[in-house]
């Protein structure tokens, strides 16, 4: 889980920073009349679309891995409990 968080966090933040940098560049270009308002809006919209796509993708992977980790945790807990139950019965029989 820790490893997953160490991967997910930086990817998420890098995606957010990329979208912010693109939007900042668009504002600069529009303010200095280097691109039209329409072109700027198109680029900003595309940057936001890509940010959402990346975020959704990262979240889907994280949720999938979280579910896998939870399942493994439950399986291990069940095996440990079965082992405990077995040994408690052995001790009771002595």
N, C-alpha and C positions, 0 to 999 in steps of 0.2 A: 504494500500500500504506500509505503514511504517512497519507494522507487517510482511508482506511478505518479505520485504527487510531484516528485522532483522533475519528472518529464513534462507533465501537464502544465504546471505553473509557468515555466519559462516559455513554452510554446504559446500559451494563451497571451502572455504579456508581450511577446514578440509580435504576435498578430495585431494586438491593439496598437502597439507603437507604430507598426507599418501603416495601418489605416490613418492614424493621427498625422504621420509625416506626409502622407499623400494629400490629405485634406489641407494641411498647412501650406504645402507647395502650391496647391490649387488657389488658395486664398491669396498667396503672394502673387502668383501669375495674373490672377484677375485684377487685384488691386493695382498692379503695374501695367495693366492693359496689354498684357502679353498673350492672353487668350480671351476668348469671348466668354460672357456669362454662361451661355448655353453649353459651351465646351467644358467649362469648369464644373457646371452642374452634372454633366454626363460623367466626367471623371470621378467626381465625389460620390455620385450614386454607385458607380461601378466599384469604387474602393469600399464602400459600405456593404455592397452585395458580397464582395469577396471576404470581407471581415466576418460577416454573418455565416457564410459558407464554411470558413475555417473554424469558427467557434462551434458551429453545430457538429462538424466532423470531430473536433477534439472532444466535445462533450459525449458524443456517441461512443467513441473509443473508451473514454474514461468510464462511462456507465457500464459498458460491456466488461471491462476489466474489473470494475468494482463488483459486478455480479459474479464473475468467476472467482474472485477472492473470497466473497461471502460464502459461495458454495463450498469452496475448499475448506474454509474455516468451519463450516457446519459439519462437513464430512469428518474432519479431524476431531472435532468435539464429540461426534457420535462414536467414533472409534475409541477415543479415550474413555468415554462413559461406559462403553461395552466392556472394555478392559477392566475398568474399576469394578463394574458389576460382577464380572467373572471372579475377580480376586476377592471381593467381599463374600461371595458365596463359598469360595474355597476356604476362606478363614472361618466362616460360620460352621462349616462342616468339620473343622478340626477339633 
